[in-house]
Amino acid sequence: MKVLVATEKPFAKIAVDGIRKEIEGAGYELALLEKYTDKAQLLEAVKDANAIIIRSDIIDAEVFDAAKELKIVVRAGAGYDNVDLQAATAHGVCVMNTPGQNSNAVAELVFGLLVYAVRHFYNGTAGTELMGKKLGIHAYGNVGRNVARVAKGFGMEVYAYDAFCPKEEIEKDGVKAVDSAKKLYKDCDIVSLHIPATAETKNSINYELLKDMPKGGILVNTARKEVINESELLKLMHEREDLKYITDIMPAANEKFVDFAGRYFSTPKKMGAQTAEANINAGIAAAKQIVGFLKEGCEKFRVNK
Ligand code: 3PG
């Protein structure tokens, strides 16, 4: 059995060592395709792979067509919008994610970005503090919960809106549950986005929602760029010179956002989960899930039908 790690953005070496230990310990072969720059390299590498570990790598129908021996793909991370689930099912391939394994890393980055923004990107002028500010968490999943925990350490007032999570579950963490996204954006100085990119959420963070943010409002996006209606956010940022947008997922229209000097920041690559710890947690979880699937047929964390 051959397990391929295909990561355009590679894991830390220590994580790859851990993956190797799991895979070779189970008697399988490990192949690495790291930092590839061309889809053709991926198509070649998947030809004889029985299992693949990926990150945000795009696994579409063409990849499934090329991967004739494939049985399982594990996305080492939370969001699996980069995998064509229908094509996977059509090819009889199981797709899994590793929920929660990299969520602390993403949550910590939210605050790295926030401190940078409220201190005016360290330009030497007096900024503001996070203590006492209202933080709205949009979607209370694994990352949202970690964001709430850290925010309390900063002395922030924490609010959350989640269309699917019961109110009691949010409030047991000492977080105020809000009834609608509209109210969250209206009431909170800062909103941190943690919704997945789905057909329903794509472009959903729009003018209508953002226009009521309080003066000096900050939107932090460590989720997906697709959930932002970029043209409407651009329009609003032109109209309201007080709003800031900070993210680790560069917008498609980055060249238009860079005009907002002092109000916009993006890391060049998605950095939320890029820590040794997150790589180890998610990478090794992915390797273990593959072994469990191939040896015992365990389908826990399967995301396709
Ligand atoms: C996730 O969905 O787990 C995060 O966005 C991390 O993505 P990455 O593995 O590409 O860093």
py3Dmol code that shows the C-alpha trace and the ligand (Angstrom):
import py3Dmol

protein = """\
ATOM      1  CA  MET A   1       0.000   0.000   0.000  1.00  0.00           C
ATOM      2  CA  LYS A   2       1.332   3.430  -0.918  1.00  0.00           C
ATOM      3  CA  VAL A   3       0.429   6.568   1.011  1.00  0.00           C
ATOM      4  CA  LEU A   4       1.226   9.894  -0.643  1.00  0.00           C
ATOM      5  CA  VAL A   5       1.640  13.175   1.208  1.00  0.00           C
ATOM      6  CA  ALA A   6       0.815  15.831  -1.400  1.00  0.00           C
ATOM      7  CA  THR A   7       1.304  19.271   0.104  1.00  0.00           C
ATOM      8  CA  GLU A   8       1.886  22.372  -1.978  1.00  0.00           C
ATOM      9  CA  LYS A   9       2.423  24.115   1.377  1.00  0.00           C
ATOM     10  CA  PRO A  10       4.532  21.541   3.241  1.00  0.00           C
ATOM     11  CA  PHE A  11       4.197  20.332   6.818  1.00  0.00           C
ATOM     12  CA  ALA A  12       7.017  20.967   9.291  1.00  0.00           C
ATOM     13  CA  LYS A  13       9.661  18.227   9.041  1.00  0.00           C
ATOM     14  CA  ILE A  14       8.815  16.934  12.506  1.00  0.00           C
ATOM     15  CA  ALA A  15       5.230  16.339  11.343  1.00  0.00           C
ATOM     16  CA  VAL A  16       6.399  14.442   8.249  1.00  0.00           C
ATOM     17  CA  ASP A  17       8.628  12.304  10.505  1.00  0.00           C
ATOM     18  CA  GLY A  18       5.581  11.508  12.656  1.00  0.00           C
ATOM     19  CA  ILE A  19       3.480  10.649   9.597  1.00  0.00           C
ATOM     20  CA  ARG A  20       6.265   8.386   8.335  1.00  0.00           C
ATOM     21  CA  LYS A  21       6.395   6.577  11.673  1.00  0.00           C
ATOM     22  CA  GLU A  22       2.655   5.847  11.547  1.00  0.00           C
ATOM     23  CA  ILE A  23       2.575   4.789   7.905  1.00  0.00           C
ATOM     24  CA  GLU A  24       5.761   2.709   7.847  1.00  0.00           C
ATOM     25  CA  GLY A  25       4.898   1.279  11.269  1.00  0.00           C
ATOM     26  CA  ALA A  26       1.724  -0.099   9.703  1.00  0.00           C
ATOM     27  CA  GLY A  27       3.794  -1.715   6.948  1.00  0.00           C
ATOM     28  CA  TYR A  28       2.934   0.798   4.200  1.00  0.00           C
ATOM     29  CA  GLU A  29       5.149   2.868   1.932  1.00  0.00           C
ATOM     30  CA  LEU A  30       5.275   6.679   2.249  1.00  0.00           C
ATOM     31  CA  ALA A  31       5.819   8.948  -0.758  1.00  0.00           C
ATOM     32  CA  LEU A  32       6.236  12.736  -0.558  1.00  0.00           C
ATOM     33  CA  LEU A  33       5.220  15.388  -3.050  1.00  0.00           C
ATOM     34  CA  GLU A  34       5.954  18.665  -1.319  1.00  0.00           C
ATOM     35  CA  LYS A  35       6.035  22.259  -2.625  1.00  0.00           C
ATOM     36  CA  TYR A  36       4.854  21.169  -6.056  1.00  0.00           C
ATOM     37  CA  THR A  37       4.218  23.988  -8.462  1.00  0.00           C
ATOM     38  CA  ASP A  38       2.337  22.268 -11.236  1.00  0.00           C
ATOM     39  CA  LYS A  39      -0.811  20.142 -11.289  1.00  0.00           C
ATOM     40  CA  ALA A  40       0.943  17.739 -13.686  1.00  0.00           C
ATOM     41  CA  GLN A  41       3.284  16.764 -10.825  1.00  0.00           C
ATOM     42  CA  LEU A  42       0.285  15.916  -8.663  1.00  0.00           C
ATOM     43  CA  LEU A  43      -1.397  13.933 -11.451  1.00  0.00           C
ATOM     44  CA  GLU A  44       1.787  11.896 -11.908  1.00  0.00           C
ATOM     45  CA  ALA A  45       2.329  11.307  -8.188  1.00  0.00           C
ATOM     46  CA  VAL A  46      -1.225  10.062  -7.500  1.00  0.00           C
ATOM     47  CA  LYS A  47      -1.149   7.371 -10.225  1.00  0.00           C
ATOM     48  CA  ASP A  48      -0.203   4.500  -7.913  1.00  0.00           C
ATOM     49  CA  ALA A  49      -1.231   5.982  -4.537  1.00  0.00           C
ATOM     50  CA  ASN A  50      -3.737   4.043  -2.437  1.00  0.00           C
ATOM     51  CA  ALA A  51      -4.145   6.888   0.062  1.00  0.00           C
ATOM     52  CA  ILE A  52      -3.365  10.596   0.004  1.00  0.00           C
ATOM     53  CA  ILE A  53      -2.822  13.139   2.762  1.00  0.00           C
ATOM     54  CA  ILE A  54      -3.421  16.726   1.651  1.00  0.00           C
ATOM     55  CA  ARG A  55      -3.868  20.236   3.047  1.00  0.00           C
ATOM     56  CA  SER A  56      -5.535  22.920   0.906  1.00  0.00           C
ATOM     57  CA  ASP A  57      -4.430  21.052  -2.215  1.00  0.00           C
ATOM     58  CA  ILE A  58      -7.094  20.877  -4.913  1.00  0.00           C
ATOM     59  CA  ILE A  59      -8.331  17.330  -5.449  1.00  0.00           C
ATOM     60  CA  ASP A  60     -10.749  17.538  -8.356  1.00  0.00           C
ATOM     61  CA  ALA A  61     -12.270  15.043 -10.799  1.00  0.00           C
ATOM     62  CA  GLU A  62      -9.111  15.067 -12.935  1.00  0.00           C
ATOM     63  CA  VAL A  63      -7.034  13.979  -9.936  1.00  0.00           C
ATOM     64  CA  PHE A  64      -9.517  11.214  -9.085  1.00  0.00           C
ATOM     65  CA  ASP A  65      -9.426  10.057 -12.733  1.00  0.00           C
ATOM     66  CA  ALA A  66      -5.626   9.852 -12.587  1.00  0.00           C
ATOM     67  CA  ALA A  67      -5.555   8.067  -9.199  1.00  0.00           C
ATOM     68  CA  LYS A  68      -6.687   4.632 -10.317  1.00  0.00           C
ATOM     69  CA  GLU A  69      -5.638   2.849  -7.093  1.00  0.00           C
ATOM     70  CA  LEU A  70      -6.993   5.438  -4.673  1.00  0.00           C
ATOM     71  CA  LYS A  71      -9.130   4.387  -1.712  1.00  0.00           C
ATOM     72  CA  ILE A  72      -8.935   7.328   0.681  1.00  0.00           C
ATOM     73  CA  VAL A  73      -8.047  11.034   0.812  1.00  0.00           C
ATOM     74  CA  VAL A  74      -7.546  12.678   4.190  1.00  0.00           C
ATOM     75  CA  ARG A  75      -7.520  16.448   4.350  1.00  0.00           C
ATOM     76  CA  ALA A  76      -5.185  17.173   7.285  1.00  0.00           C
ATOM     77  CA  GLY A  77      -7.239  20.068   8.575  1.00  0.00           C
ATOM     78  CA  ALA A  78     -10.815  21.226   8.910  1.00  0.00           C
ATOM     79  CA  GLY A  79     -12.135  22.652   5.630  1.00  0.00           C
ATOM     80  CA  TYR A  80     -12.558  20.201   2.749  1.00  0.00           C
ATOM     81  CA  ASP A  81     -13.958  22.611   0.165  1.00  0.00           C
ATOM     82  CA  ASN A  82     -10.820  21.846  -1.891  1.00  0.00           C
ATOM     83  CA  VAL A  83     -11.966  18.267  -2.538  1.00  0.00           C
ATOM     84  CA  ASP A  84     -14.614  17.385  -5.102  1.00  0.00           C
ATOM     85  CA  LEU A  85     -16.733  15.113  -2.907  1.00  0.00           C
ATOM     86  CA  GLN A  86     -19.064  14.058  -5.703  1.00  0.00           C
ATOM     87  CA  ALA A  87     -16.153  12.934  -7.848  1.00  0.00           C
ATOM     88  CA  ALA A  88     -14.694  11.102  -4.829  1.00  0.00           C
ATOM     89  CA  THR A  89     -17.945   9.222  -4.283  1.00  0.00           C
ATOM     90  CA  ALA A  90     -18.263   8.461  -8.002  1.00  0.00           C
ATOM     91  CA  HIS A  91     -14.764   6.925  -7.856  1.00  0.00           C
ATOM     92  CA  GLY A  92     -15.546   4.999  -4.661  1.00  0.00           C
ATOM     93  CA  VAL A  93     -13.027   7.018  -2.640  1.00  0.00           C
ATOM     94  CA  CYS A  94     -13.533   7.860   1.028  1.00  0.00           C
ATOM     95  CA  VAL A  95     -12.766  11.483   2.033  1.00  0.00           C
ATOM     96  CA  MET A  96     -12.075  12.518   5.630  1.00  0.00           C
ATOM     97  CA  ASN A  97     -10.918  15.621   7.477  1.00  0.00           C
ATOM     98  CA  THR A  98      -9.231  15.874  10.877  1.00  0.00           C
ATOM     99  CA  PRO A  99     -11.528  18.247  12.782  1.00  0.00           C
ATOM    100  CA  GLY A 100     -10.102  20.274  15.655  1.00  0.00           C
ATOM    101  CA  GLN A 101      -6.474  19.289  15.118  1.00  0.00           C
ATOM    102  CA  ASN A 102      -5.229  22.661  13.933  1.00  0.00           C
ATOM    103  CA  SER A 103      -7.806  24.957  15.516  1.00  0.00           C
ATOM    104  CA  ASN A 104      -5.654  26.403  18.294  1.00  0.00           C
ATOM    105  CA  ALA A 105      -3.073  27.523  15.730  1.00  0.00           C
ATOM    106  CA  VAL A 106      -5.742  29.355  13.723  1.00  0.00           C
ATOM    107  CA  ALA A 107      -7.163  30.942  16.874  1.00  0.00           C
ATOM    108  CA  GLU A 108      -3.745  32.213  17.967  1.00  0.00           C
ATOM    109  CA  LEU A 109      -3.201  33.772  14.538  1.00  0.00           C
ATOM    110  CA  VAL A 110      -6.491  35.678  14.902  1.00  0.00           C
ATOM    111  CA  PHE A 111      -4.957  37.530  17.833  1.00  0.00           C
ATOM    112  CA  GLY A 112      -1.608  37.966  16.091  1.00  0.00           C
ATOM    113  CA  LEU A 113      -3.472  39.719  13.287  1.00  0.00           C
ATOM    114  CA  LEU A 114      -5.670  41.675  15.692  1.00  0.00           C
ATOM    115  CA  VAL A 115      -2.888  43.096  17.852  1.00  0.00           C
ATOM    116  CA  TYR A 116      -1.043  44.076  14.664  1.00  0.00           C
ATOM    117  CA  ALA A 117      -4.166  45.866  13.381  1.00  0.00           C
ATOM    118  CA  VAL A 118      -5.136  47.714  16.568  1.00  0.00           C
ATOM    119  CA  ARG A 119      -1.503  48.882  16.998  1.00  0.00           C
ATOM    120  CA  HIS A 120      -1.704  50.431  13.503  1.00  0.00           C
ATOM    121  CA  PHE A 121       0.522  47.800  11.920  1.00  0.00           C
ATOM    122  CA  TYR A 122       3.320  48.959  14.260  1.00  0.00           C
ATOM    123  CA  ASN A 123       3.759  52.269  12.453  1.00  0.00           C
ATOM    124  CA  GLY A 124       4.778  54.078  15.628  1.00  0.00           C
ATOM    125  CA  THR A 125       1.478  55.882  16.315  1.00  0.00           C
ATOM    126  CA  ALA A 126      -0.677  55.156  19.377  1.00  0.00           C
ATOM    127  CA  GLY A 127      -3.100  52.324  18.778  1.00  0.00           C
ATOM    128  CA  THR A 128      -5.786  50.768  20.957  1.00  0.00           C
ATOM    129  CA  GLU A 129      -6.106  47.697  23.170  1.00  0.00           C
ATOM    130  CA  LEU A 130      -8.267  44.624  22.866  1.00  0.00           C
ATOM    131  CA  MET A 131      -9.287  44.619  26.526  1.00  0.00           C
ATOM    132  CA  GLY A 132     -12.915  45.642  26.982  1.00  0.00           C
ATOM    133  CA  LYS A 133     -13.717  45.478  23.261  1.00  0.00           C
ATOM    134  CA  LYS A 134     -16.610  43.404  21.970  1.00  0.00           C
ATOM    135  CA  LEU A 135     -15.506  40.437  19.895  1.00  0.00           C
ATOM    136  CA  GLY A 136     -18.077  38.649  17.723  1.00  0.00           C
ATOM    137  CA  ILE A 137     -17.302  35.092  16.704  1.00  0.00           C
ATOM    138  CA  HIS A 138     -19.131  34.089  13.532  1.00  0.00           C
ATOM    139  CA  ALA A 139     -19.596  30.302  13.862  1.00  0.00           C
ATOM    140  CA  TYR A 140     -18.807  28.509  17.065  1.00  0.00           C
ATOM    141  CA  GLY A 141     -16.949  25.395  15.949  1.00  0.00           C
ATOM    142  CA  ASN A 142     -13.507  24.194  16.983  1.00  0.00           C
ATOM    143  CA  VAL A 143     -11.727  27.390  15.931  1.00  0.00           C
ATOM    144  CA  GLY A 144     -14.473  29.673  17.273  1.00  0.00           C
ATOM    145  CA  ARG A 145     -14.247  28.028  20.710  1.00  0.00           C
ATOM    146  CA  ASN A 146     -10.487  28.496  20.836  1.00  0.00           C
ATOM    147  CA  VAL A 147     -10.882  32.124  19.783  1.00  0.00           C
ATOM    148  CA  ALA A 148     -13.349  32.617  22.660  1.00  0.00           C
ATOM    149  CA  ARG A 149     -10.911  31.085  25.154  1.00  0.00           C
ATOM    150  CA  VAL A 150      -8.031  33.335  24.086  1.00  0.00           C
ATOM    151  CA  ALA A 151     -10.270  36.432  23.866  1.00  0.00           C
ATOM    152  CA  LYS A 152     -11.232  36.015  27.507  1.00  0.00           C
ATOM    153  CA  GLY A 153      -7.525  36.121  28.397  1.00  0.00           C
ATOM    154  CA  PHE A 154      -7.341  39.487  26.646  1.00  0.00           C
ATOM    155  CA  GLY A 155     -10.303  40.690  28.748  1.00  0.00           C
ATOM    156  CA  MET A 156     -12.618  41.034  25.756  1.00  0.00           C
ATOM    157  CA  GLU A 157     -16.420  40.754  25.879  1.00  0.00           C
ATOM    158  CA  VAL A 158     -17.139  37.701  23.769  1.00  0.00           C
ATOM    159  CA  TYR A 159     -20.242  37.150  21.618  1.00  0.00           C
ATOM    160  CA  ALA A 160     -20.968  34.386  19.126  1.00  0.00           C
ATOM    161  CA  TYR A 161     -23.485  33.555  16.437  1.00  0.00           C
ATOM    162  CA  ASP A 162     -23.806  30.056  15.042  1.00  0.00           C
ATOM    163  CA  ALA A 163     -26.765  28.941  12.939  1.00  0.00           C
ATOM    164  CA  PHE A 164     -26.349  25.312  14.063  1.00  0.00           C
ATOM    165  CA  CYS A 165     -24.867  25.349  17.579  1.00  0.00           C
ATOM    166  CA  PRO A 166     -27.408  25.452  20.448  1.00  0.00           C
ATOM    167  CA  LYS A 167     -27.395  28.650  22.509  1.00  0.00           C
ATOM    168  CA  GLU A 168     -26.745  26.731  25.758  1.00  0.00           C
ATOM    169  CA  GLU A 169     -23.571  25.247  24.352  1.00  0.00           C
ATOM    170  CA  ILE A 170     -22.204  28.698  23.548  1.00  0.00           C
ATOM    171  CA  GLU A 171     -23.274  30.202  26.864  1.00  0.00           C
ATOM    172  CA  LYS A 172     -21.747  27.444  28.992  1.00  0.00           C
ATOM    173  CA  ASP A 173     -18.361  28.827  27.856  1.00  0.00           C
ATOM    174  CA  GLY A 174     -19.243  32.260  29.250  1.00  0.00           C
ATOM    175  CA  VAL A 175     -19.872  33.578  25.725  1.00  0.00           C
ATOM    176  CA  LYS A 176     -23.031  35.571  24.901  1.00  0.00           C
ATOM    177  CA  ALA A 177     -25.035  33.834  22.179  1.00  0.00           C
ATOM    178  CA  VAL A 178     -26.521  36.237  19.628  1.00  0.00           C
ATOM    179  CA  ASP A 179     -29.661  35.408  17.623  1.00  0.00           C
ATOM    180  CA  SER A 180     -28.565  36.559  14.189  1.00  0.00           C
ATOM    181  CA  ALA A 181     -25.472  37.335  12.167  1.00  0.00           C
ATOM    182  CA  LYS A 182     -26.906  40.802  11.560  1.00  0.00           C
ATOM    183  CA  LYS A 183     -26.923  41.525  15.304  1.00  0.00           C
ATOM    184  CA  LEU A 184     -23.404  40.157  15.762  1.00  0.00           C
ATOM    185  CA  TYR A 185     -21.965  42.537  13.156  1.00  0.00           C
ATOM    186  CA  LYS A 186     -24.021  45.461  14.466  1.00  0.00           C
ATOM    187  CA  ASP A 187     -23.002  45.023  18.104  1.00  0.00           C
ATOM    188  CA  CYS A 188     -19.364  43.926  17.942  1.00  0.00           C
ATOM    189  CA  ASP A 189     -16.259  46.084  17.458  1.00  0.00           C
ATOM    190  CA  ILE A 190     -14.445  43.147  15.916  1.00  0.00           C
ATOM    191  CA  VAL A 191     -15.873  40.134  14.078  1.00  0.00           C
ATOM    192  CA  SER A 192     -13.798  36.992  13.540  1.00  0.00           C
ATOM    193  CA  LEU A 193     -15.039  34.694  10.788  1.00  0.00           C
ATOM    194  CA  HIS A 194     -15.061  30.926  11.235  1.00  0.00           C
ATOM    195  CA  ILE A 195     -17.698  29.720   8.787  1.00  0.00           C
ATOM    196  CA  PRO A 196     -16.860  27.028   6.214  1.00  0.00           C
ATOM    197  CA  ALA A 197     -17.022  27.767   2.478  1.00  0.00           C
ATOM    198  CA  THR A 198     -20.188  26.064   1.238  1.00  0.00           C
ATOM    199  CA  ALA A 199     -22.715  26.838  -1.499  1.00  0.00           C
ATOM    200  CA  GLU A 200     -24.760  28.695   1.155  1.00  0.00           C
ATOM    201  CA  THR A 201     -21.930  30.705   2.730  1.00  0.00           C
ATOM    202  CA  LYS A 202     -20.025  31.750  -0.407  1.00  0.00           C
ATOM    203  CA  ASN A 203     -20.244  35.554  -0.831  1.00  0.00           C
ATOM    204  CA  SER A 204     -22.463  35.712   2.271  1.00  0.00           C
ATOM    205  CA  ILE A 205     -20.324  38.281   4.108  1.00  0.00           C
ATOM    206  CA  ASN A 206     -21.719  41.187   2.178  1.00  0.00           C
ATOM    207  CA  TYR A 207     -22.487  44.899   2.277  1.00  0.00           C
ATOM    208  CA  GLU A 208     -25.811  44.386   4.025  1.00  0.00           C
ATOM    209  CA  LEU A 209     -24.164  42.545   6.915  1.00  0.00           C
ATOM    210  CA  LEU A 210     -21.034  44.655   7.257  1.00  0.00           C
ATOM    211  CA  LYS A 211     -22.512  48.126   6.829  1.00  0.00           C
ATOM    212  CA  ASP A 212     -23.785  48.322  10.410  1.00  0.00           C
ATOM    213  CA  MET A 213     -20.464  47.506  12.067  1.00  0.00           C
ATOM    214  CA  PRO A 214     -19.625  50.073  14.749  1.00  0.00           C
ATOM    215  CA  LYS A 215     -17.178  52.898  14.014  1.00  0.00           C
ATOM    216  CA  GLY A 216     -13.641  51.556  13.765  1.00  0.00           C
ATOM    217  CA  GLY A 217     -14.927  48.012  13.146  1.00  0.00           C
ATOM    218  CA  ILE A 218     -12.503  45.260  12.223  1.00  0.00           C
ATOM    219  CA  LEU A 219     -13.295  42.126  10.214  1.00  0.00           C
ATOM    220  CA  VAL A 220     -10.806  39.273  10.685  1.00  0.00           C
ATOM    221  CA  ASN A 221     -10.941  36.413   8.212  1.00  0.00           C
ATOM    222  CA  THR A 222      -8.981  33.239   8.858  1.00  0.00           C
ATOM    223  CA  ALA A 223     -11.740  31.079   7.324  1.00  0.00           C
ATOM    224  CA  ARG A 224     -11.963  31.203   3.516  1.00  0.00           C
ATOM    225  CA  LYS A 225     -11.737  34.053   1.011  1.00  0.00           C
ATOM    226  CA  GLU A 226     -14.781  32.710  -0.863  1.00  0.00           C
ATOM    227  CA  VAL A 227     -17.160  33.602   1.976  1.00  0.00           C
ATOM    228  CA  ILE A 228     -16.458  37.315   1.459  1.00  0.00           C
ATOM    229  CA  ASN A 229     -18.349  39.255  -1.181  1.00  0.00           C
ATOM    230  CA  GLU A 230     -15.195  41.095  -2.183  1.00  0.00           C
ATOM    231  CA  SER A 231     -16.749  43.725  -4.439  1.00  0.00           C
ATOM    232  CA  GLU A 232     -19.231  44.690  -1.725  1.00  0.00           C
ATOM    233  CA  LEU A 233     -16.524  44.800   0.955  1.00  0.00           C
ATOM    234  CA  LEU A 234     -14.432  47.012  -1.332  1.00  0.00           C
ATOM    235  CA  LYS A 235     -17.414  49.328  -1.889  1.00  0.00           C
ATOM    236  CA  LEU A 236     -17.995  49.597   1.854  1.00  0.00           C
ATOM    237  CA  MET A 237     -14.326  50.233   2.629  1.00  0.00           C
ATOM    238  CA  HIS A 238     -14.407  53.092   0.108  1.00  0.00           C
ATOM    239  CA  GLU A 239     -17.496  54.519   1.806  1.00  0.00           C
ATOM    240  CA  ARG A 240     -16.310  53.983   5.379  1.00  0.00           C
ATOM    241  CA  GLU A 241     -12.750  55.020   6.044  1.00  0.00           C
ATOM    242  CA  ASP A 242     -12.900  53.650   9.576  1.00  0.00           C
ATOM    243  CA  LEU A 243     -13.245  49.946   8.674  1.00  0.00           C
ATOM    244  CA  LYS A 244     -10.358  47.471   8.649  1.00  0.00           C
ATOM    245  CA  TYR A 245     -10.059  44.072   6.969  1.00  0.00           C
ATOM    246  CA  ILE A 246      -7.319  41.686   8.079  1.00  0.00           C
ATOM    247  CA  THR A 247      -6.844  38.161   6.856  1.00  0.00           C
ATOM    248  CA  ASP A 248      -4.479  35.298   6.233  1.00  0.00           C
ATOM    249  CA  ILE A 249      -6.286  34.414   3.008  1.00  0.00           C
ATOM    250  CA  MET A 250      -5.356  36.849   0.304  1.00  0.00           C
ATOM    251  CA  PRO A 251      -8.476  38.133  -1.506  1.00  0.00           C
ATOM    252  CA  ALA A 252      -8.808  37.400  -5.218  1.00  0.00           C
ATOM    253  CA  ALA A 253      -8.883  41.206  -5.672  1.00  0.00           C
ATOM    254  CA  ASN A 254      -5.823  41.777  -3.462  1.00  0.00           C
ATOM    255  CA  GLU A 255      -4.526  44.519  -5.761  1.00  0.00           C
ATOM    256  CA  LYS A 256      -7.661  46.551  -5.022  1.00  0.00           C
ATOM    257  CA  PHE A 257      -7.471  46.025  -1.253  1.00  0.00           C
ATOM    258  CA  VAL A 258      -3.829  47.144  -0.993  1.00  0.00           C
ATOM    259  CA  ASP A 259      -5.035  50.700  -1.734  1.00  0.00           C
ATOM    260  CA  PHE A 260      -6.472  50.787   1.800  1.00  0.00           C
ATOM    261  CA  ALA A 261      -3.155  51.586   3.455  1.00  0.00           C
ATOM    262  CA  GLY A 262      -3.337  51.084   7.212  1.00  0.00           C
ATOM    263  CA  ARG A 263      -6.757  49.407   6.944  1.00  0.00           C
ATOM    264  CA  TYR A 264      -5.953  46.184   5.159  1.00  0.00           C
ATOM    265  CA  PHE A 265      -3.472  43.415   5.767  1.00  0.00           C
ATOM    266  CA  SER A 266      -3.065  39.937   4.325  1.00  0.00           C
ATOM    267  CA  THR A 267      -0.324  37.380   4.848  1.00  0.00           C
ATOM    268  CA  PRO A 268       1.105  36.246   1.502  1.00  0.00           C
ATOM    269  CA  LYS A 269       0.107  32.591   2.176  1.00  0.00           C
ATOM    270  CA  LYS A 270      -2.597  31.046   4.351  1.00  0.00           C
ATOM    271  CA  MET A 271      -0.800  30.866   7.681  1.00  0.00           C
ATOM    272  CA  GLY A 272      -3.454  29.974  10.267  1.00  0.00           C
ATOM    273  CA  ALA A 273      -2.561  26.312  10.600  1.00  0.00           C
ATOM    274  CA  GLN A 274       1.106  26.738   9.748  1.00  0.00           C
ATOM    275  CA  THR A 275       2.684  25.788  13.093  1.00  0.00           C
ATOM    276  CA  ALA A 276       4.735  22.726  13.972  1.00  0.00           C
ATOM    277  CA  GLU A 277       2.106  21.740  16.538  1.00  0.00           C
ATOM    278  CA  ALA A 278      -0.829  22.005  14.134  1.00  0.00           C
ATOM    279  CA  ASN A 279       1.127  20.159  11.426  1.00  0.00           C
ATOM    280  CA  ILE A 280       1.972  17.377  13.882  1.00  0.00           C
ATOM    281  CA  ASN A 281      -1.577  17.111  15.224  1.00  0.00           C
ATOM    282  CA  ALA A 282      -3.339  17.185  11.859  1.00  0.00           C
ATOM    283  CA  GLY A 283      -0.687  15.218   9.939  1.00  0.00           C
ATOM    284  CA  ILE A 284      -0.441  12.381  12.434  1.00  0.00           C
ATOM    285  CA  ALA A 285      -4.229  12.260  12.877  1.00  0.00           C
ATOM    286  CA  ALA A 286      -4.520  11.936   9.070  1.00  0.00           C
ATOM    287  CA  ALA A 287      -1.954   9.109   9.016  1.00  0.00           C
ATOM    288  CA  LYS A 288      -3.737   7.277  11.846  1.00  0.00           C
ATOM    289  CA  GLN A 289      -7.109   7.667  10.116  1.00  0.00           C
ATOM    290  CA  ILE A 290      -5.640   6.155   6.942  1.00  0.00           C
ATOM    291  CA  VAL A 291      -4.224   3.201   8.836  1.00  0.00           C
ATOM    292  CA  GLY A 292      -7.545   2.707  10.663  1.00  0.00           C
ATOM    293  CA  PHE A 293      -9.426   2.829   7.370  1.00  0.00           C
ATOM    294  CA  LEU A 294      -7.118   0.505   5.430  1.00  0.00           C
ATOM    295  CA  LYS A 295      -6.713  -2.016   8.237  1.00  0.00           C
ATOM    296  CA  GLU A 296     -10.128  -1.963   9.926  1.00  0.00           C
ATOM    297  CA  GLY A 297     -12.434  -0.085   7.583  1.00  0.00           C
ATOM    298  CA  CYS A 298     -12.915   2.670  10.188  1.00  0.00           C
ATOM    299  CA  GLU A 299     -14.806   5.575   8.575  1.00  0.00           C
ATOM    300  CA  LYS A 300     -14.953   8.003  11.502  1.00  0.00           C
ATOM    301  CA  PHE A 301     -14.601  11.550  10.119  1.00  0.00           C
ATOM    302  CA  ARG A 302     -15.765  10.510   6.635  1.00  0.00           C
ATOM    303  CA  VAL A 303     -17.267  13.605   4.949  1.00  0.00           C
ATOM    304  CA  ASN A 304     -18.590  12.190   1.654  1.00  0.00           C
ATOM    305  CA  LYS A 305     -21.559   9.883   1.248  1.00  0.00           C
TER     306      LYS A 305
END
"""
ligand_1 = """\
11
3PG
C -8.157 24.217 7.564
O -9.198 24.195 6.880
O -7.840 23.277 8.312
C -7.278 25.440 7.552
O -7.752 26.399 6.688
C -5.820 25.136 7.297
O -5.498 24.995 5.941
P -4.000 24.625 5.501
O -3.754 23.189 5.860
O -3.947 24.875 4.036
O -3.044 25.508 6.235
"""
view = py3Dmol.view(width=600, height=400)
view.addModel(protein, "pdb")
view.setStyle({"model": 0}, {"cartoon": {"style": "trace"}})
view.addModel(ligand_1, "xyz")
view.setStyle({"model": 1}, {"stick": {}})
view.zoomTo()
view.show()
